[in-house]
Amino acid sequence: MELGHREKLRVARESAVLVACLLPQNRSDPHDPLGELRALADTAGATVSDELIQNRQKPDAVTFIGKGKVSELAAMVKDQNADVVIFDNDLSPSQIGNVEKQVECKVLDRSELILDIFAARARTHEAKLQVELAQLEYTYPRLRAMWSHLERIVGGTPVGIGTRGPGEQQLEVDRRIVQRKKSELKRQIAHIYSHKRRQVEARNRDFFTVGLVGYTNAGKSTLFNTLTEPTGGGGAYADDKLFATLSTRTRRWEMGGGEGVMLSDTVGFVRDLPHHLVASFKATLEEAVHSDLLLIVLDVSHQRAAQQLDTVLVTLDDIGATDQQRLVALNKVDLLEHNGELLLMQRQVPDSIPISARRGTGIGDLADRVREAMRGQMRRLRLEVDLAAGRQIQFIESSTEVIDRRYDQGIATFTVRIGNRQLDRLKAIGDGLRVLQEDS
């Protein structure tokens, strides 16, 4: 395969052969090992023409799948006239190059395919910066095997990787350019991250925040729209594709009785999500890391629902979202053929809530559970507040059950039923509050 072919990594409208090398630590579906890769390839726009699966105790150092399987793969590619081979594994640059030489077409690994999807789906400036950084983080150690596009650096003179530019090898010029670009992208993303962190911290002071998290295509954006549309439309893009959402969107979810929370839709997770992609999207995932409550949306109709939940929990730990309350919503119950599947999952995930975001089933129960989490353990208290502390008085009137109120000499005294977490939020608003006593 010519090196120049690797300049075009997009797989849209290309014929693809999928390959899975199943190792002992493999976490794919034993009944359909290539199911998720097939869905990823479809999301990227490729047409799957054939598939190859191999079991190994450890990867082959040269080609990952071994000499015999590479020959079988080459014959498959030739027979199907395929444009690209996509592995459900992460390969080293040399392994990719060795396989490409024998199959004579472009070879992508799992991380590269996911990066391609993210690049195609990125719409906001922030998402585009994060995707570009993740691509450079992935590409940098692979420069020698992948890049031959820098002819323009030496005025259009034909050059290849390893040839000399003016005074130094072209590869070193290439590496220096990438390093400078990475530094600039990190600077821009750090600025966005700092701004977003301040936004999130300010929002958390004023509101109870809920972060929607879950496996990609679990129905998070559909649920987001269902919960926020009464206030004017959630507006989150929802599609039956992996990684339909790459940017965080936050709206108020009105739960009735003057109570509401700020709800954030976040990027979906997937098993073996490239670590550099998670790192690059830290600003986007900031909403989840600092939410008061994580609402984990699980597609209960998926045959690998339990494994998807495990992936979500591991990813949350990886990004540092470990201190919040967690609530699991078992979504897409309307797609279940038998109620026994739901009962089994409810036993596996105690206190989970069955819902259908598309049909609105169970949304009332979900709101009740979120309201309980927002309030905390309820107590009857007498509170004294300076009349000048308008925000605290507004919070008491709108977010607590006021039993009695009295005003005297610039001070308002309330008897209220209030949750522990509500009291903490009330105290954080300002200094005009005094807790007098807990009534019997």
C-alpha positions, 0 to 999 in steps of 0.5 A: 500500500502507498503511504499517501493512502493513509492521508485519508483516514475517513471511511465514509462510503468505503467498503470495510472488512472488520477484524476482531482478535479475541484475547483472554481479557477481551470485553466484547459480546461473546455472542457477537464479538463484532457487534459494536465495531459493526455499529461504529463502522456504520456510524462512520459511514462504511459498508461492512463487506466481510468479517474475520474473528480470531482467538489468541492468547496474546497478540502477534508482535509483527501483525497482531493476528499472525501470518496465517490470518493476515494471508486469509485477510488479504484474500478476503480484501481482494475477494470483496474489493474492500477499501479499508480493514478495521480492527476492533483492537488497538495496533502499534504503528508498525503492526498497522504498517505490516498489515497494510503491506500485505493486504494492500489497503488502508488499515485502521484500529479501533481508536482511529475509527472512533476518532474519525467518528468524533471528527465527523460529529464535532460541531462546536468550536470546543468539540473541534479543538478537543477532537483535533488534540485527540487526533494529534495525541494519537498520531504523534507516535505514529508519524513515521508510519503514517505521514507523507503529506508535508511536501508544502514545507519545502516549497512543493519539492517531492519528499517522503518521510525520512527525507531531508528538508533544509538542514534536518530530516523532514520527520523532525520538522513534522514532529516539531510542527505537531508539538507546537500545534498540540501546545497551542490546542492545549492552551486554547482548551485550558482556557475553555476548561477554566471558563467552563469550570467557573460556569459549573461552579457558579451554577452549582452554587445556585442550582441542584445539578444533574448530569446525564451519563451513559453508554453511547446511544442509550437515549440520553439526548432523547431523555434530555429533550423529554424532560426539558421541552416544557420549558421551551425545548431541550434542543439536544440532537438525538439520533439512533447512532453512536456518539450522536452527542459530542457537546454538553447542553444544559437546560432547566428541568421543571419538576413542578411545585416551583422546584427544578434542577439544571440538567446536562446532556453529555457525550456517551461512553463506549468500551475501550474509549481511547484515553487521549480522547477522554483527556481531550474531552475533559472540559466537556465532561466537567459537567458530569464530574461536578454534578450533584447527581449523576443520572445513569441512562441504561438501554435495558433492551440491549443484550449487553446492558450489564456490560455497558453499565460496567463500562460507564461505571469504570469511565466515571471513575476514570474521569474523577466523577466518584463523589456524587450520588448516582441514580440508574434509569433503565431506559427503553422499557417499551422495546422489551419483549418480556417483563422478565428481562426488566425484573432481572435487571432491577434485581441486578441494579437495586433502586433503578427506575424503569422508564421510556424516554421516547414514550414518557413512561416512568418520568413522574417516578424519576422526578420524585427520585431526583427531588428526593436526592435534591432535598436530602433527609427532611427536617423541620427547622426555624430559620432567621434571615436578614431581609436584605438577603433576598436570594436566600429568602427567595430560595426558602419561598420557592424550594422549601415547604414554608409552615410559618413566616414572620417579619420583625425589624428587618429580620424574617423568621421561617418555620420550614420543612427542608432537606439537608442538602437544601439547607447546605445550598441555602447556607452557600448562597450568603451569610444572612442565614441563622438556624435557630432550632429544630422544632419537634 
